[in-house]
Amino acid sequence: MSDKLKELLQNQVKKELESEPENILQVVGFLIGSEEFAVPILSVQEIVKPIEYTRVPGTPDYVLGVFNLRGNVFPLIDLRMKFGLPALKQNKDTRYIVIRNNDEVAGFIIDKLTEATRINEADIDPTPETLHEEANLVYGVGKQKDRLITILRVEYLLKRVF
C-alpha cells in the first residue's frame, strides 16, 4: 500500500473517531387537547382505531376498562382524563396507542396522531422544576422548529395505581 493511500485511510479513520454520532431520540407524537406529547417509538407496540372495551369496576375514572387486541387483554386509559382534561366523544381522529415497557402493556386513548419524528438529544430540555407530581412522567421537552413536544416517560405512564 502506498504511503499516500495509508495517510488518506488514517486521516479518514481519525475523522470518524473524532466526530461523535448525534444522539437522536425517535418518537411518535400525538395530541391530547391542544398539547403535543410523544413517546419513544421503540415503546409503541401498535396504533389502532378505537375498538370495543369492557368497563372494569373499582378503577379510577381515567381507566375506561380493558380491551381485547388479537387475543390479549390490556387496560385502556384515557389520557385526557389522566391529565385532568374533560373526556371527549371519540371521533375519526381518535386512536388507541398500545405501549409496552418490559412486561407492562396498556392502551391509551389519544385525540389525534401527529407524526413520528427524530429529535436530537441536544434539543430536549429537562423537565421544568415547576412540575412536582408530573416530574417523573415527563422525560423532557423537545424543541422542533416552531413547536414544543412534551416527551413522556413510558415506565411512569404504565405505572399502575389502580
Phi and psi in radians as a Rosetta constraint file:
Dihedral C 1 N 2 CA 2 C 2 CIRCULARHARMONIC -1.251 0.35
Dihedral N 2 CA 2 C 2 N 3 CIRCULARHARMONIC 2.724 0.35
Dihedral C 2 N 3 CA 3 C 3 CIRCULARHARMONIC -1.073 0.35
Dihedral N 3 CA 3 C 3 N 4 CIRCULARHARMONIC -0.647 0.35
Dihedral C 3 N 4 CA 4 C 4 CIRCULARHARMONIC -1.129 0.35
Dihedral N 4 CA 4 C 4 N 5 CIRCULARHARMONIC -0.785 0.35
Dihedral C 4 N 5 CA 5 C 5 CIRCULARHARMONIC -1.125 0.35
Dihedral N 5 CA 5 C 5 N 6 CIRCULARHARMONIC -0.749 0.35
Dihedral C 5 N 6 CA 6 C 6 CIRCULARHARMONIC -1.000 0.35
Dihedral N 6 CA 6 C 6 N 7 CIRCULARHARMONIC -0.800 0.35
Dihedral C 6 N 7 CA 7 C 7 CIRCULARHARMONIC -1.088 0.35
Dihedral N 7 CA 7 C 7 N 8 CIRCULARHARMONIC -0.760 0.35
Dihedral C 7 N 8 CA 8 C 8 CIRCULARHARMONIC -1.062 0.35
Dihedral N 8 CA 8 C 8 N 9 CIRCULARHARMONIC -0.794 0.35
Dihedral C 8 N 9 CA 9 C 9 CIRCULARHARMONIC -1.120 0.35
Dihedral N 9 CA 9 C 9 N 10 CIRCULARHARMONIC -0.753 0.35
Dihedral C 9 N 10 CA 10 C 10 CIRCULARHARMONIC -1.094 0.35
Dihedral N 10 CA 10 C 10 N 11 CIRCULARHARMONIC -0.719 0.35
Dihedral C 10 N 11 CA 11 C 11 CIRCULARHARMONIC -1.118 0.35
Dihedral N 11 CA 11 C 11 N 12 CIRCULARHARMONIC -0.707 0.35
Dihedral C 11 N 12 CA 12 C 12 CIRCULARHARMONIC -1.117 0.35
Dihedral N 12 CA 12 C 12 N 13 CIRCULARHARMONIC -0.804 0.35
Dihedral C 12 N 13 CA 13 C 13 CIRCULARHARMONIC -1.081 0.35
Dihedral N 13 CA 13 C 13 N 14 CIRCULARHARMONIC -0.734 0.35
Dihedral C 13 N 14 CA 14 C 14 CIRCULARHARMONIC -1.084 0.35
Dihedral N 14 CA 14 C 14 N 15 CIRCULARHARMONIC -0.745 0.35
Dihedral C 14 N 15 CA 15 C 15 CIRCULARHARMONIC -1.093 0.35
Dihedral N 15 CA 15 C 15 N 16 CIRCULARHARMONIC -0.753 0.35
Dihedral C 15 N 16 CA 16 C 16 CIRCULARHARMONIC -1.129 0.35
Dihedral N 16 CA 16 C 16 N 17 CIRCULARHARMONIC -0.645 0.35
Dihedral C 16 N 17 CA 17 C 17 CIRCULARHARMONIC -1.238 0.35
Dihedral N 17 CA 17 C 17 N 18 CIRCULARHARMONIC -0.610 0.35
Dihedral C 17 N 18 CA 18 C 18 CIRCULARHARMONIC -1.313 0.35
Dihedral N 18 CA 18 C 18 N 19 CIRCULARHARMONIC -0.608 0.35
Dihedral C 18 N 19 CA 19 C 19 CIRCULARHARMONIC -1.457 0.35
Dihedral N 19 CA 19 C 19 N 20 CIRCULARHARMONIC 2.029 0.35
Dihedral C 19 N 20 CA 20 C 20 CIRCULARHARMONIC -1.392 0.35
Dihedral N 20 CA 20 C 20 N 21 CIRCULARHARMONIC 2.399 0.35
Dihedral C 20 N 21 CA 21 C 21 CIRCULARHARMONIC -1.197 0.35
Dihedral N 21 CA 21 C 21 N 22 CIRCULARHARMONIC 2.527 0.35
Dihedral C 21 N 22 CA 22 C 22 CIRCULARHARMONIC -1.196 0.35
Dihedral N 22 CA 22 C 22 N 23 CIRCULARHARMONIC 2.450 0.35
Dihedral C 22 N 23 CA 23 C 23 CIRCULARHARMONIC -1.515 0.35
Dihedral N 23 CA 23 C 23 N 24 CIRCULARHARMONIC 1.911 0.35
Dihedral C 23 N 24 CA 24 C 24 CIRCULARHARMONIC -1.951 0.35
Dihedral N 24 CA 24 C 24 N 25 CIRCULARHARMONIC 2.350 0.35
Dihedral C 24 N 25 CA 25 C 25 CIRCULARHARMONIC -1.888 0.35
Dihedral N 25 CA 25 C 25 N 26 CIRCULARHARMONIC 2.118 0.35
Dihedral C 25 N 26 CA 26 C 26 CIRCULARHARMONIC -1.644 0.35
Dihedral N 26 CA 26 C 26 N 27 CIRCULARHARMONIC 2.245 0.35
Dihedral C 26 N 27 CA 27 C 27 CIRCULARHARMONIC -2.308 0.35
Dihedral N 27 CA 27 C 27 N 28 CIRCULARHARMONIC 2.775 0.35
Dihedral C 27 N 28 CA 28 C 28 CIRCULARHARMONIC -1.885 0.35
Dihedral N 28 CA 28 C 28 N 29 CIRCULARHARMONIC 2.152 0.35
Dihedral C 28 N 29 CA 29 C 29 CIRCULARHARMONIC -1.690 0.35
Dihedral N 29 CA 29 C 29 N 30 CIRCULARHARMONIC 2.633 0.35
Dihedral C 29 N 30 CA 30 C 30 CIRCULARHARMONIC -2.718 0.35
Dihedral N 30 CA 30 C 30 N 31 CIRCULARHARMONIC 2.795 0.35
Dihedral C 30 N 31 CA 31 C 31 CIRCULARHARMONIC -1.805 0.35
Dihedral N 31 CA 31 C 31 N 32 CIRCULARHARMONIC 2.425 0.35
Dihedral C 31 N 32 CA 32 C 32 CIRCULARHARMONIC -2.218 0.35
Dihedral N 32 CA 32 C 32 N 33 CIRCULARHARMONIC 1.932 0.35
Dihedral C 32 N 33 CA 33 C 33 CIRCULARHARMONIC 1.145 0.35
Dihedral N 33 CA 33 C 33 N 34 CIRCULARHARMONIC -2.267 0.35
Dihedral C 33 N 34 CA 34 C 34 CIRCULARHARMONIC -1.771 0.35
Dihedral N 34 CA 34 C 34 N 35 CIRCULARHARMONIC 0.060 0.35
Dihedral C 34 N 35 CA 35 C 35 CIRCULARHARMONIC -1.724 0.35
Dihedral N 35 CA 35 C 35 N 36 CIRCULARHARMONIC 2.506 0.35
Dihedral C 35 N 36 CA 36 C 36 CIRCULARHARMONIC -1.755 0.35
Dihedral N 36 CA 36 C 36 N 37 CIRCULARHARMONIC 2.289 0.35
Dihedral C 36 N 37 CA 37 C 37 CIRCULARHARMONIC -2.132 0.35
Dihedral N 37 CA 37 C 37 N 38 CIRCULARHARMONIC 2.937 0.35
Dihedral C 37 N 38 CA 38 C 38 CIRCULARHARMONIC -2.686 0.35
Dihedral N 38 CA 38 C 38 N 39 CIRCULARHARMONIC 2.740 0.35
Dihedral C 38 N 39 CA 39 C 39 CIRCULARHARMONIC -2.309 0.35
Dihedral N 39 CA 39 C 39 N 40 CIRCULARHARMONIC 2.668 0.35
Dihedral C 39 N 40 CA 40 C 40 CIRCULARHARMONIC -0.992 0.35
Dihedral N 40 CA 40 C 40 N 41 CIRCULARHARMONIC 2.382 0.35
Dihedral C 40 N 41 CA 41 C 41 CIRCULARHARMONIC -1.077 0.35
Dihedral N 41 CA 41 C 41 N 42 CIRCULARHARMONIC -0.537 0.35
Dihedral C 41 N 42 CA 42 C 42 CIRCULARHARMONIC -1.236 0.35
Dihedral N 42 CA 42 C 42 N 43 CIRCULARHARMONIC -0.252 0.35
Dihedral C 42 N 43 CA 43 C 43 CIRCULARHARMONIC -1.544 0.35
Dihedral N 43 CA 43 C 43 N 44 CIRCULARHARMONIC -0.227 0.35
Dihedral C 43 N 44 CA 44 C 44 CIRCULARHARMONIC -1.491 0.35
Dihedral N 44 CA 44 C 44 N 45 CIRCULARHARMONIC 2.032 0.35
Dihedral C 44 N 45 CA 45 C 45 CIRCULARHARMONIC -1.350 0.35
Dihedral N 45 CA 45 C 45 N 46 CIRCULARHARMONIC -0.843 0.35
Dihedral C 45 N 46 CA 46 C 46 CIRCULARHARMONIC -2.958 0.35
Dihedral N 46 CA 46 C 46 N 47 CIRCULARHARMONIC 2.934 0.35
Dihedral C 46 N 47 CA 47 C 47 CIRCULARHARMONIC -2.227 0.35
Dihedral N 47 CA 47 C 47 N 48 CIRCULARHARMONIC 2.203 0.35
Dihedral C 47 N 48 CA 48 C 48 CIRCULARHARMONIC -2.292 0.35
Dihedral N 48 CA 48 C 48 N 49 CIRCULARHARMONIC 2.766 0.35
Dihedral C 48 N 49 CA 49 C 49 CIRCULARHARMONIC -1.243 0.35
Dihedral N 49 CA 49 C 49 N 50 CIRCULARHARMONIC 2.709 0.35
Dihedral C 49 N 50 CA 50 C 50 CIRCULARHARMONIC -0.977 0.35
Dihedral N 50 CA 50 C 50 N 51 CIRCULARHARMONIC 2.420 0.35
Dihedral C 50 N 51 CA 51 C 51 CIRCULARHARMONIC -2.238 0.35
Dihedral N 51 CA 51 C 51 N 52 CIRCULARHARMONIC 3.024 0.35
Dihedral C 51 N 52 CA 52 C 52 CIRCULARHARMONIC -1.120 0.35
Dihedral N 52 CA 52 C 52 N 53 CIRCULARHARMONIC 2.549 0.35
Dihedral C 52 N 53 CA 53 C 53 CIRCULARHARMONIC -2.356 0.35
Dihedral N 53 CA 53 C 53 N 54 CIRCULARHARMONIC 2.833 0.35
Dihedral C 53 N 54 CA 54 C 54 CIRCULARHARMONIC -1.984 0.35
Dihedral N 54 CA 54 C 54 N 55 CIRCULARHARMONIC 2.243 0.35
Dihedral C 54 N 55 CA 55 C 55 CIRCULARHARMONIC -1.156 0.35
Dihedral N 55 CA 55 C 55 N 56 CIRCULARHARMONIC 2.570 0.35
Dihedral C 55 N 56 CA 56 C 56 CIRCULARHARMONIC -2.162 0.35
Dihedral N 56 CA 56 C 56 N 57 CIRCULARHARMONIC 2.108 0.35
Dihedral C 56 N 57 CA 57 C 57 CIRCULARHARMONIC -1.220 0.35
Dihedral N 57 CA 57 C 57 N 58 CIRCULARHARMONIC 2.681 0.35
Dihedral C 57 N 58 CA 58 C 58 CIRCULARHARMONIC 1.387 0.35
Dihedral N 58 CA 58 C 58 N 59 CIRCULARHARMONIC 0.313 0.35
Dihedral C 58 N 59 CA 59 C 59 CIRCULARHARMONIC -1.958 0.35
Dihedral N 59 CA 59 C 59 N 60 CIRCULARHARMONIC 2.785 0.35
Dihedral C 59 N 60 CA 60 C 60 CIRCULARHARMONIC -1.024 0.35
Dihedral N 60 CA 60 C 60 N 61 CIRCULARHARMONIC 2.758 0.35
Dihedral C 60 N 61 CA 61 C 61 CIRCULARHARMONIC -0.964 0.35
Dihedral N 61 CA 61 C 61 N 62 CIRCULARHARMONIC -0.629 0.35
Dihedral C 61 N 62 CA 62 C 62 CIRCULARHARMONIC -1.296 0.35
Dihedral N 62 CA 62 C 62 N 63 CIRCULARHARMONIC -0.237 0.35
Dihedral C 62 N 63 CA 63 C 63 CIRCULARHARMONIC -1.575 0.35
Dihedral N 63 CA 63 C 63 N 64 CIRCULARHARMONIC 1.826 0.35
Dihedral C 63 N 64 CA 64 C 64 CIRCULARHARMONIC -1.305 0.35
Dihedral N 64 CA 64 C 64 N 65 CIRCULARHARMONIC -0.427 0.35
Dihedral C 64 N 65 CA 65 C 65 CIRCULARHARMONIC 2.588 0.35
Dihedral N 65 CA 65 C 65 N 66 CIRCULARHARMONIC -2.527 0.35
Dihedral C 65 N 66 CA 66 C 66 CIRCULARHARMONIC -2.253 0.35
Dihedral N 66 CA 66 C 66 N 67 CIRCULARHARMONIC 2.697 0.35
Dihedral C 66 N 67 CA 67 C 67 CIRCULARHARMONIC -2.356 0.35
Dihedral N 67 CA 67 C 67 N 68 CIRCULARHARMONIC 2.718 0.35
Dihedral C 67 N 68 CA 68 C 68 CIRCULARHARMONIC -1.805 0.35
Dihedral N 68 CA 68 C 68 N 69 CIRCULARHARMONIC 2.068 0.35
Dihedral C 68 N 69 CA 69 C 69 CIRCULARHARMONIC -2.120 0.35
Dihedral N 69 CA 69 C 69 N 70 CIRCULARHARMONIC 1.825 0.35
Dihedral C 69 N 70 CA 70 C 70 CIRCULARHARMONIC 0.935 0.35
Dihedral N 70 CA 70 C 70 N 71 CIRCULARHARMONIC 0.778 0.35
Dihedral C 70 N 71 CA 71 C 71 CIRCULARHARMONIC 1.529 0.35
Dihedral N 71 CA 71 C 71 N 72 CIRCULARHARMONIC -0.060 0.35
Dihedral C 71 N 72 CA 72 C 72 CIRCULARHARMONIC -1.919 0.35
Dihedral N 72 CA 72 C 72 N 73 CIRCULARHARMONIC 2.383 0.35
Dihedral C 72 N 73 CA 73 C 73 CIRCULARHARMONIC -1.798 0.35
Dihedral N 73 CA 73 C 73 N 74 CIRCULARHARMONIC 2.197 0.35
Dihedral C 73 N 74 CA 74 C 74 CIRCULARHARMONIC -2.218 0.35
Dihedral N 74 CA 74 C 74 N 75 CIRCULARHARMONIC 2.625 0.35
Dihedral C 74 N 75 CA 75 C 75 CIRCULARHARMONIC -1.187 0.35
Dihedral N 75 CA 75 C 75 N 76 CIRCULARHARMONIC 2.610 0.35
Dihedral C 75 N 76 CA 76 C 76 CIRCULARHARMONIC -2.060 0.35
Dihedral N 76 CA 76 C 76 N 77 CIRCULARHARMONIC 2.091 0.35
Dihedral C 76 N 77 CA 77 C 77 CIRCULARHARMONIC -2.039 0.35
Dihedral N 77 CA 77 C 77 N 78 CIRCULARHARMONIC 2.267 0.35
Dihedral C 77 N 78 CA 78 C 78 CIRCULARHARMONIC -1.525 0.35
Dihedral N 78 CA 78 C 78 N 79 CIRCULARHARMONIC 1.902 0.35
Dihedral C 78 N 79 CA 79 C 79 CIRCULARHARMONIC -1.148 0.35
Dihedral N 79 CA 79 C 79 N 80 CIRCULARHARMONIC -0.521 0.35
Dihedral C 79 N 80 CA 80 C 80 CIRCULARHARMONIC -1.015 0.35
Dihedral N 80 CA 80 C 80 N 81 CIRCULARHARMONIC -0.875 0.35
Dihedral C 80 N 81 CA 81 C 81 CIRCULARHARMONIC -1.208 0.35
Dihedral N 81 CA 81 C 81 N 82 CIRCULARHARMONIC -0.650 0.35
Dihedral C 81 N 82 CA 82 C 82 CIRCULARHARMONIC -1.089 0.35
Dihedral N 82 CA 82 C 82 N 83 CIRCULARHARMONIC -0.603 0.35
Dihedral C 82 N 83 CA 83 C 83 CIRCULARHARMONIC -1.555 0.35
Dihedral N 83 CA 83 C 83 N 84 CIRCULARHARMONIC 0.155 0.35
Dihedral C 83 N 84 CA 84 C 84 CIRCULARHARMONIC 1.457 0.35
Dihedral N 84 CA 84 C 84 N 85 CIRCULARHARMONIC 0.254 0.35
Dihedral C 84 N 85 CA 85 C 85 CIRCULARHARMONIC -1.685 0.35
Dihedral N 85 CA 85 C 85 N 86 CIRCULARHARMONIC 2.704 0.35
Dihedral C 85 N 86 CA 86 C 86 CIRCULARHARMONIC -1.208 0.35
Dihedral N 86 CA 86 C 86 N 87 CIRCULARHARMONIC 2.588 0.35
Dihedral C 86 N 87 CA 87 C 87 CIRCULARHARMONIC -1.171 0.35
Dihedral N 87 CA 87 C 87 N 88 CIRCULARHARMONIC 2.590 0.35
Dihedral C 87 N 88 CA 88 C 88 CIRCULARHARMONIC -2.121 0.35
Dihedral N 88 CA 88 C 88 N 89 CIRCULARHARMONIC 2.696 0.35
Dihedral C 88 N 89 CA 89 C 89 CIRCULARHARMONIC -1.203 0.35
Dihedral N 89 CA 89 C 89 N 90 CIRCULARHARMONIC 2.415 0.35
Dihedral C 89 N 90 CA 90 C 90 CIRCULARHARMONIC -1.162 0.35
Dihedral N 90 CA 90 C 90 N 91 CIRCULARHARMONIC 2.525 0.35
Dihedral C 90 N 91 CA 91 C 91 CIRCULARHARMONIC -2.320 0.35
Dihedral N 91 CA 91 C 91 N 92 CIRCULARHARMONIC -2.919 0.35
Dihedral C 91 N 92 CA 92 C 92 CIRCULARHARMONIC -1.136 0.35
Dihedral N 92 CA 92 C 92 N 93 CIRCULARHARMONIC -0.367 0.35
Dihedral C 92 N 93 CA 93 C 93 CIRCULARHARMONIC -1.593 0.35
Dihedral N 93 CA 93 C 93 N 94 CIRCULARHARMONIC -0.279 0.35
Dihedral C 93 N 94 CA 94 C 94 CIRCULARHARMONIC -1.093 0.35
Dihedral N 94 CA 94 C 94 N 95 CIRCULARHARMONIC 2.401 0.35
Dihedral C 94 N 95 CA 95 C 95 CIRCULARHARMONIC -2.411 0.35
Dihedral N 95 CA 95 C 95 N 96 CIRCULARHARMONIC 2.763 0.35
Dihedral C 95 N 96 CA 96 C 96 CIRCULARHARMONIC -1.811 0.35
Dihedral N 96 CA 96 C 96 N 97 CIRCULARHARMONIC 2.195 0.35
Dihedral C 96 N 97 CA 97 C 97 CIRCULARHARMONIC -1.868 0.35
Dihedral N 97 CA 97 C 97 N 98 CIRCULARHARMONIC 2.068 0.35
Dihedral C 97 N 98 CA 98 C 98 CIRCULARHARMONIC -1.645 0.35
Dihedral N 98 CA 98 C 98 N 99 CIRCULARHARMONIC 2.086 0.35
Dihedral C 98 N 99 CA 99 C 99 CIRCULARHARMONIC -2.014 0.35
Dihedral N 99 CA 99 C 99 N 100 CIRCULARHARMONIC 2.420 0.35
Dihedral C 99 N 100 CA 100 C 100 CIRCULARHARMONIC -2.192 0.35
Dihedral N 100 CA 100 C 100 N 101 CIRCULARHARMONIC 2.407 0.35
Dihedral C 100 N 101 CA 101 C 101 CIRCULARHARMONIC -2.468 0.35
Dihedral N 101 CA 101 C 101 N 102 CIRCULARHARMONIC 1.929 0.35
Dihedral C 101 N 102 CA 102 C 102 CIRCULARHARMONIC 1.000 0.35
Dihedral N 102 CA 102 C 102 N 103 CIRCULARHARMONIC -2.094 0.35
Dihedral C 102 N 103 CA 103 C 103 CIRCULARHARMONIC -1.666 0.35
Dihedral N 103 CA 103 C 103 N 104 CIRCULARHARMONIC -0.052 0.35
Dihedral C 103 N 104 CA 104 C 104 CIRCULARHARMONIC -1.523 0.35
Dihedral N 104 CA 104 C 104 N 105 CIRCULARHARMONIC 2.256 0.35
Dihedral C 104 N 105 CA 105 C 105 CIRCULARHARMONIC -2.416 0.35
Dihedral N 105 CA 105 C 105 N 106 CIRCULARHARMONIC 2.428 0.35
Dihedral C 105 N 106 CA 106 C 106 CIRCULARHARMONIC -2.681 0.35
Dihedral N 106 CA 106 C 106 N 107 CIRCULARHARMONIC 2.738 0.35
Dihedral C 106 N 107 CA 107 C 107 CIRCULARHARMONIC -1.794 0.35
Dihedral N 107 CA 107 C 107 N 108 CIRCULARHARMONIC 2.467 0.35
Dihedral C 107 N 108 CA 108 C 108 CIRCULARHARMONIC -2.189 0.35
Dihedral N 108 CA 108 C 108 N 109 CIRCULARHARMONIC 2.312 0.35
Dihedral C 108 N 109 CA 109 C 109 CIRCULARHARMONIC -1.437 0.35
Dihedral N 109 CA 109 C 109 N 110 CIRCULARHARMONIC 2.182 0.35
Dihedral C 109 N 110 CA 110 C 110 CIRCULARHARMONIC -2.053 0.35
Dihedral N 110 CA 110 C 110 N 111 CIRCULARHARMONIC 2.660 0.35
Dihedral C 110 N 111 CA 111 C 111 CIRCULARHARMONIC -1.242 0.35
Dihedral N 111 CA 111 C 111 N 112 CIRCULARHARMONIC -0.734 0.35
Dihedral C 111 N 112 CA 112 C 112 CIRCULARHARMONIC -2.823 0.35
Dihedral N 112 CA 112 C 112 N 113 CIRCULARHARMONIC 2.403 0.35
Dihedral C 112 N 113 CA 113 C 113 CIRCULARHARMONIC -1.382 0.35
Dihedral N 113 CA 113 C 113 N 114 CIRCULARHARMONIC 2.387 0.35
Dihedral C 113 N 114 CA 114 C 114 CIRCULARHARMONIC -1.783 0.35
Dihedral N 114 CA 114 C 114 N 115 CIRCULARHARMONIC -1.426 0.35
Dihedral C 114 N 115 CA 115 C 115 CIRCULARHARMONIC -2.808 0.35
Dihedral N 115 CA 115 C 115 N 116 CIRCULARHARMONIC 2.809 0.35
Dihedral C 115 N 116 CA 116 C 116 CIRCULARHARMONIC -1.521 0.35
Dihedral N 116 CA 116 C 116 N 117 CIRCULARHARMONIC 2.347 0.35
Dihedral C 116 N 117 CA 117 C 117 CIRCULARHARMONIC -2.513 0.35
Dihedral N 117 CA 117 C 117 N 118 CIRCULARHARMONIC 2.868 0.35
Dihedral C 117 N 118 CA 118 C 118 CIRCULARHARMONIC -1.976 0.35
Dihedral N 118 CA 118 C 118 N 119 CIRCULARHARMONIC 2.254 0.35
Dihedral C 118 N 119 CA 119 C 119 CIRCULARHARMONIC -2.134 0.35
Dihedral N 119 CA 119 C 119 N 120 CIRCULARHARMONIC 2.220 0.35
Dihedral C 119 N 120 CA 120 C 120 CIRCULARHARMONIC -1.179 0.35
Dihedral N 120 CA 120 C 120 N 121 CIRCULARHARMONIC 2.351 0.35
Dihedral C 120 N 121 CA 121 C 121 CIRCULARHARMONIC -0.954 0.35
Dihedral N 121 CA 121 C 121 N 122 CIRCULARHARMONIC -0.536 0.35
Dihedral C 121 N 122 CA 122 C 122 CIRCULARHARMONIC -1.182 0.35
Dihedral N 122 CA 122 C 122 N 123 CIRCULARHARMONIC -0.343 0.35
Dihedral C 122 N 123 CA 123 C 123 CIRCULARHARMONIC -1.677 0.35
Dihedral N 123 CA 123 C 123 N 124 CIRCULARHARMONIC 0.216 0.35
Dihedral C 123 N 124 CA 124 C 124 CIRCULARHARMONIC -1.929 0.35
Dihedral N 124 CA 124 C 124 N 125 CIRCULARHARMONIC 2.023 0.35
Dihedral C 124 N 125 CA 125 C 125 CIRCULARHARMONIC -1.483 0.35
Dihedral N 125 CA 125 C 125 N 126 CIRCULARHARMONIC 2.579 0.35
Dihedral C 125 N 126 CA 126 C 126 CIRCULARHARMONIC -1.160 0.35
Dihedral N 126 CA 126 C 126 N 127 CIRCULARHARMONIC 2.922 0.35
Dihedral C 126 N 127 CA 127 C 127 CIRCULARHARMONIC -1.011 0.35
Dihedral N 127 CA 127 C 127 N 128 CIRCULARHARMONIC 2.270 0.35
Dihedral C 127 N 128 CA 128 C 128 CIRCULARHARMONIC -1.042 0.35
Dihedral N 128 CA 128 C 128 N 129 CIRCULARHARMONIC 2.464 0.35
Dihedral C 128 N 129 CA 129 C 129 CIRCULARHARMONIC -1.174 0.35
Dihedral N 129 CA 129 C 129 N 130 CIRCULARHARMONIC -0.276 0.35
Dihedral C 129 N 130 CA 130 C 130 CIRCULARHARMONIC -1.266 0.35
Dihedral N 130 CA 130 C 130 N 131 CIRCULARHARMONIC -0.281 0.35
Dihedral C 130 N 131 CA 131 C 131 CIRCULARHARMONIC -1.449 0.35
Dihedral N 131 CA 131 C 131 N 132 CIRCULARHARMONIC 2.273 0.35
Dihedral C 131 N 132 CA 132 C 132 CIRCULARHARMONIC -1.874 0.35
Dihedral N 132 CA 132 C 132 N 133 CIRCULARHARMONIC -1.327 0.35
Dihedral C 132 N 133 CA 133 C 133 CIRCULARHARMONIC -1.117 0.35
Dihedral N 133 CA 133 C 133 N 134 CIRCULARHARMONIC -0.651 0.35
Dihedral C 133 N 134 CA 134 C 134 CIRCULARHARMONIC -1.417 0.35
Dihedral N 134 CA 134 C 134 N 135 CIRCULARHARMONIC -0.102 0.35
Dihedral C 134 N 135 CA 135 C 135 CIRCULARHARMONIC -0.973 0.35
Dihedral N 135 CA 135 C 135 N 136 CIRCULARHARMONIC -0.708 0.35
Dihedral C 135 N 136 CA 136 C 136 CIRCULARHARMONIC -1.257 0.35
Dihedral N 136 CA 136 C 136 N 137 CIRCULARHARMONIC -0.451 0.35
Dihedral C 136 N 137 CA 137 C 137 CIRCULARHARMONIC -1.308 0.35
Dihedral N 137 CA 137 C 137 N 138 CIRCULARHARMONIC -0.543 0.35
Dihedral C 137 N 138 CA 138 C 138 CIRCULARHARMONIC -1.712 0.35
Dihedral N 138 CA 138 C 138 N 139 CIRCULARHARMONIC 2.155 0.35
Dihedral C 138 N 139 CA 139 C 139 CIRCULARHARMONIC -1.338 0.35
Dihedral N 139 CA 139 C 139 N 140 CIRCULARHARMONIC -0.749 0.35
Dihedral C 139 N 140 CA 140 C 140 CIRCULARHARMONIC 3.046 0.35
Dihedral N 140 CA 140 C 140 N 141 CIRCULARHARMONIC -3.137 0.35
Dihedral C 140 N 141 CA 141 C 141 CIRCULARHARMONIC -2.040 0.35
Dihedral N 141 CA 141 C 141 N 142 CIRCULARHARMONIC 2.016 0.35
Dihedral C 141 N 142 CA 142 C 142 CIRCULARHARMONIC -1.535 0.35
Dihedral N 142 CA 142 C 142 N 143 CIRCULARHARMONIC 2.404 0.35
Dihedral C 142 N 143 CA 143 C 143 CIRCULARHARMONIC -1.777 0.35
Dihedral N 143 CA 143 C 143 N 144 CIRCULARHARMONIC 2.111 0.35
Dihedral C 143 N 144 CA 144 C 144 CIRCULARHARMONIC -2.235 0.35
Dihedral N 144 CA 144 C 144 N 145 CIRCULARHARMONIC 1.925 0.35
Dihedral C 144 N 145 CA 145 C 145 CIRCULARHARMONIC 0.762 0.35
Dihedral N 145 CA 145 C 145 N 146 CIRCULARHARMONIC -1.823 0.35
Dihedral C 145 N 146 CA 146 C 146 CIRCULARHARMONIC -1.850 0.35
Dihedral N 146 CA 146 C 146 N 147 CIRCULARHARMONIC 0.316 0.35
Dihedral C 146 N 147 CA 147 C 147 CIRCULARHARMONIC -2.456 0.35
Dihedral N 147 CA 147 C 147 N 148 CIRCULARHARMONIC 2.829 0.35
Dihedral C 147 N 148 CA 148 C 148 CIRCULARHARMONIC -1.978 0.35
Dihedral N 148 CA 148 C 148 N 149 CIRCULARHARMONIC 2.448 0.35
Dihedral C 148 N 149 CA 149 C 149 CIRCULARHARMONIC -2.176 0.35
Dihedral N 149 CA 149 C 149 N 150 CIRCULARHARMONIC 2.125 0.35
Dihedral C 149 N 150 CA 150 C 150 CIRCULARHARMONIC -1.436 0.35
Dihedral N 150 CA 150 C 150 N 151 CIRCULARHARMONIC 2.055 0.35
Dihedral C 150 N 151 CA 151 C 151 CIRCULARHARMONIC -1.648 0.35
Dihedral N 151 CA 151 C 151 N 152 CIRCULARHARMONIC 2.164 0.35
Dihedral C 151 N 152 CA 152 C 152 CIRCULARHARMONIC -1.644 0.35
Dihedral N 152 CA 152 C 152 N 153 CIRCULARHARMONIC 2.593 0.35
Dihedral C 152 N 153 CA 153 C 153 CIRCULARHARMONIC -1.494 0.35
Dihedral N 153 CA 153 C 153 N 154 CIRCULARHARMONIC 2.086 0.35
Dihedral C 153 N 154 CA 154 C 154 CIRCULARHARMONIC -1.094 0.35
Dihedral N 154 CA 154 C 154 N 155 CIRCULARHARMONIC -0.704 0.35
Dihedral C 154 N 155 CA 155 C 155 CIRCULARHARMONIC -1.083 0.35
Dihedral N 155 CA 155 C 155 N 156 CIRCULARHARMONIC -0.552 0.35
Dihedral C 155 N 156 CA 156 C 156 CIRCULARHARMONIC -1.491 0.35
Dihedral N 156 CA 156 C 156 N 157 CIRCULARHARMONIC -0.490 0.35
Dihedral C 156 N 157 CA 157 C 157 CIRCULARHARMONIC -1.134 0.35
Dihedral N 157 CA 157 C 157 N 158 CIRCULARHARMONIC -0.626 0.35
Dihedral C 157 N 158 CA 158 C 158 CIRCULARHARMONIC -1.547 0.35
Dihedral N 158 CA 158 C 158 N 159 CIRCULARHARMONIC -0.115 0.35
Dihedral C 158 N 159 CA 159 C 159 CIRCULARHARMONIC -1.090 0.35
Dihedral N 159 CA 159 C 159 N 160 CIRCULARHARMONIC 2.165 0.35
Dihedral C 159 N 160 CA 160 C 160 CIRCULARHARMONIC -1.540 0.35
Dihedral N 160 CA 160 C 160 N 161 CIRCULARHARMONIC 2.215 0.35
Dihedral C 160 N 161 CA 161 C 161 CIRCULARHARMONIC -2.111 0.35
Dihedral N 161 CA 161 C 161 N 162 CIRCULARHARMONIC 0.435 0.35
